[in-house]
Amino acid sequence: MRILRYSETDFPANKAKSFEQCSGYNDQFELYLWTENAKKKEWLEKIESGYPYLHKPNDLDKSLSPAEVSTLNTGRFSARDATTFVFEGITYCLALAIDGNRRCHEKYEALDRKGKKK
């Protein structure tokens, strides 16, 4: 499991710390994405820790929880949670990040207006 960086991404601190206690947790490894541009040039692009989670909202974002907005498709809301559980001797870590439609369009640079990848 990758590090949640709760201070940056707004995941609950206690949940992020519980991930650190799981066997196999490693915040030192790096992930790369094999990619290619229009000219067929290929390279490995480093995926930053915490990707693709947005940074936690600041006062300018005026982000609300999903329960506090009247329409979800125009909302600037954000919610984060995580949990761990053991099933048949294997520890599983689940992370859930929810961002409102408006927040996604404004903050995720890779999305176009219809939610497709640029």
Residue, then its C-alpha position, 0 to 999 in steps of 0.5 A: m500500500r502506498i503512503l496516504r500522506y494524511s496531512e496533504t490529502d485529508f485522509p484521517a490520521n488514525k487510518a493512515k497510521s493503521f496502514e503503516q502497521c500492516s505487513g508489506y507496507n512500504d513508503q520507500f518504493e516508487l511506481y512508474l507508468w510506461t507511457e508514449n507521446a504522439k511521436k511514439k516516443e516512450w518513457l517511464e513517468k514517475i507516479e508521485s506518492g499519493y497520486p492521484y489524490l488531490h491535496k486537502p481543500n483549503d479555505l479558498d476551495k470552500s469544500l463541503s462534505p457530500a452530505e452538505v451539498s444540494t446537487l452533487n454534479t456541481g458540488r465542490f466537496s471532498a471526502r476521504d476514508a480508509t480501512t484495513f481488514v484481514f481475510e483468510g490471513i491476508t491484510y487488505c487496505l482500502a482507500l476511498a477518495i470522493d471529490g465533487n464534479r466541480r472540484c475534479h474539473e478544476k483540480y485534476e489537470a488530466l480531465d477534460r470538461k466531459g470527464k474524459k482523459k486529455 
